[in-house]
């Protein structure tokens, strides 16, 4: 196989968590049908570690939890911390989560139907969900006035790691919570 080092680098880069030597060897075997000797893999890994150890890169290949992963170098942690702080401010409000849930489970749905379920005006919340690309306008209803229909977007599907609304958890799948007043052994 040509560019084996680049394939190994791509596997480490694409892994959300550390990837083990065993996993790398398995993928390479599945690609080529031949086995890469473990010593050759280690040689490629050592070369990658050395390559990204230079100051020109803000990240490095690090041995973590029995595998390998790209991690940001410590001198850039302050910048990453600022980014995460900014992103945390962009979290969804309770109203947005409720509206998004209604759209996800009832799609396609009109704004009026959402408001009837929530009991409050949803103009602002729908606008924010559209801006964040979590919902999209999916057409117009055939009812009087032809109101817009809203559905979840591909960004929503990517974020929650699902392929369709059919993969959303059903109420029967959620843990049951018991509501009890007082002690259980009262009687």
C-alpha positions as CSV (number, residue, x, y, z in Angstrom):
1,X,0.0,0.0,0.0
2,X,1.3,3.4,-0.9
3,X,1.2,6.3,1.6
4,X,0.9,4.0,4.6
5,X,2.2,6.7,6.9
6,X,-0.5,9.1,5.7
7,X,-3.2,6.4,6.3
8,X,-2.0,5.9,9.8
9,X,-1.9,9.7,10.4
10,X,-5.5,9.9,9.0
11,X,-6.7,7.2,11.3
12,X,-5.3,8.9,14.3
13,X,-6.7,12.3,13.2
14,X,-10.2,10.9,12.5
15,X,-10.4,9.1,15.8
16,X,-12.4,10.9,18.5
17,X,-10.6,8.9,21.1
18,X,-7.2,7.3,21.2
19,X,-6.8,4.6,18.6
20,X,-4.9,1.4,19.5
21,X,-2.2,-0.2,17.4
22,X,-4.5,-3.2,17.2
23,X,-7.2,-1.1,15.6
24,X,-4.8,0.6,13.2
25,X,-3.4,-2.8,12.1
26,X,-7.0,-4.2,11.6
27,X,-8.1,-1.2,9.5
28,X,-4.9,-1.4,7.4
29,X,-5.4,-5.2,7.0
30,X,-9.0,-4.7,5.9
31,X,-7.8,-2.1,3.3
32,X,-4.9,-4.1,1.8
33,X,-5.6,-7.7,2.7
34,X,-2.0,-7.9,4.0
35,X,-0.7,-7.6,7.5
36,X,1.7,-4.8,8.5
37,X,4.4,-6.0,10.9
38,X,3.9,-4.4,14.3
39,X,7.5,-3.2,14.2
40,X,6.8,-1.3,11.0
41,X,3.7,0.3,12.5
42,X,5.7,1.4,15.5
43,X,8.3,2.9,13.2
44,X,5.6,4.9,11.5
45,X,4.1,6.0,14.8
46,X,7.5,7.1,16.1
47,X,8.0,9.2,12.9
48,X,4.6,10.8,13.4
49,X,5.4,11.6,17.0
50,X,8.7,13.2,16.0
51,X,7.1,15.1,13.1
52,X,4.5,16.8,15.3
53,X,6.9,17.4,18.2
54,X,8.3,20.4,16.3
55,X,7.2,23.9,17.3
56,X,5.6,24.6,13.9
57,X,2.6,22.5,15.0
58,X,0.1,23.5,17.7
59,X,-0.7,19.8,18.4
60,X,1.1,16.6,18.7
61,X,0.6,12.8,18.5
62,X,0.4,11.5,22.1
63,X,0.2,8.0,23.5
64,X,-3.0,8.0,25.5
65,X,-4.9,5.2,27.2
66,X,-3.2,2.4,25.3
67,X,-3.5,4.2,21.9
68,X,-2.6,7.3,20.0
69,X,-4.4,10.6,19.6
70,X,-3.8,14.2,18.3
71,X,-3.8,16.6,21.3
72,X,-3.3,20.3,21.5
73,X,0.1,21.3,23.0
74,X,-0.1,22.9,26.5
75,X,1.1,26.3,25.2
76,X,-2.2,26.6,23.4
77,X,-4.5,25.5,26.2
78,X,-5.4,29.1,27.1
79,X,-6.7,29.8,23.6
80,X,-8.7,26.5,23.5
81,X,-10.1,27.4,27.0
82,X,-11.4,30.8,25.6
83,X,-13.0,29.0,22.6
84,X,-14.8,26.5,24.9
85,X,-15.9,29.3,27.1
86,X,-17.4,31.1,24.1
87,X,-19.1,28.0,22.9
88,X,-20.6,27.2,26.3
89,X,-22.3,30.6,26.2
90,X,-24.0,29.4,23.0
91,X,-25.8,26.6,24.8
92,X,-29.5,26.2,24.2
93,X,-32.0,27.7,26.7
94,X,-34.7,25.6,28.3
95,X,-37.3,27.1,25.9
96,X,-35.1,26.2,22.9
97,X,-34.6,22.6,24.1
98,X,-38.3,22.2,24.6
99,X,-39.1,23.7,21.2
100,X,-36.4,21.6,19.5
101,X,-37.8,18.4,21.2
102,X,-41.3,19.2,19.9
103,X,-40.1,19.7,16.4
104,X,-38.0,16.5,16.5
105,X,-40.9,14.3,17.7
106,X,-43.7,16.0,15.8
107,X,-42.1,17.0,12.5
108,X,-43.1,18.5,10.2
109,X,-44.9,20.9,12.4
110,X,-46.2,24.5,12.2
111,X,-45.3,27.3,14.6
112,X,-48.9,27.4,15.8
113,X,-48.8,23.7,16.7
114,X,-45.6,24.2,18.6
115,X,-47.2,27.1,20.5
116,X,-50.3,25.1,21.3
117,X,-48.1,22.4,22.8
118,X,-45.8,24.8,24.8
119,X,-48.5,27.3,25.6
120,X,-46.3,30.3,24.8
121,X,-45.2,32.3,21.8
122,X,-42.2,30.7,20.1
123,X,-41.2,33.3,17.5
124,X,-37.8,34.1,19.1
125,X,-37.0,30.5,19.9
126,X,-37.8,29.2,16.4
127,X,-35.6,32.0,15.0
128,X,-32.7,31.1,17.2
129,X,-33.0,27.4,16.3
130,X,-33.1,28.4,12.6
131,X,-29.9,30.5,13.1
132,X,-28.1,27.6,14.8
133,X,-29.2,25.4,11.9
134,X,-30.9,22.8,14.2
135,X,-34.2,23.1,12.5
136,X,-35.1,24.0,8.9
137,X,-38.2,25.1,7.0
138,X,-39.4,22.0,5.3
139,X,-42.3,23.3,3.3
140,X,-45.8,24.8,3.7
141,X,-48.8,23.3,5.3
142,X,-51.9,22.8,3.2
143,X,-54.1,24.3,5.9
144,X,-55.5,27.8,5.8
145,X,-52.9,30.5,5.4
146,X,-50.3,27.9,4.3
147,X,-48.1,28.3,7.4
148,X,-44.4,27.2,7.3
149,X,-43.5,23.7,8.4
150,X,-40.5,23.0,10.5
151,X,-38.3,19.9,10.7
152,X,-35.0,19.0,12.2
153,X,-32.0,19.7,10.0
154,X,-29.0,17.6,9.0
155,X,-27.0,19.5,11.6
156,X,-29.4,18.2,14.2
157,X,-28.9,14.7,12.9
158,X,-25.1,15.0,12.9
159,X,-25.1,16.6,16.4
160,X,-27.1,13.7,17.9
161,X,-25.5,11.0,15.8
162,X,-28.7,9.7,14.2
163,X,-29.8,9.1,10.6
164,X,-33.5,9.9,11.0
165,X,-36.1,11.0,13.5
166,X,-37.1,7.3,13.8
167,X,-33.9,6.8,15.8
168,X,-34.9,9.3,18.5
169,X,-35.4,7.6,21.9
170,X,-39.0,6.7,22.5
171,X,-40.8,7.4,25.8
172,X,-40.9,3.7,26.6
173,X,-37.0,3.7,26.3
174,X,-36.5,6.4,28.8
175,X,-36.0,5.5,32.5
176,X,-39.2,5.7,34.5
177,X,-39.3,8.2,37.3
178,X,-41.5,7.5,40.2
179,X,-43.2,10.4,41.9
180,X,-43.9,9.7,45.5
181,X,-44.8,11.9,48.5
182,X,-43.5,11.0,51.9
183,X,-41.6,7.9,52.9
184,X,-42.0,4.7,51.0
185,X,-42.8,2.6,54.1
186,X,-45.7,4.9,55.3
187,X,-48.8,3.0,55.4
